[in-house]
Amino acid sequence: MLHLDRYAYNNSLVHIHPLERFLFSGVTLITSLILNCEVVSLLVILLMAWVTVHKGSLPFRFYFNSCFYL
């Protein structure tokens, strides 16, 4: 199993209903697109990173490396 798959199925957010996760990501995406402001887009990126690392119990090093993996 790949590391990404392991973290996807064994994180703290796995118990949250998929519709709630979808609505959260959809609202942040729509907010970023509608407001069309660099500051808001940066805040959305930081918010999503914080939720992924802290609430999802994902190691920061793995998250950082996977963000810049090409």
Summary of the structure (lengths in Angstrom):
residues: 70
radius of gyration: 13.3
end to end distance: 19.8
largest distance: 39.5
contacts: 142
relative contact order: 0.13
helix: 79%
strand: 0%
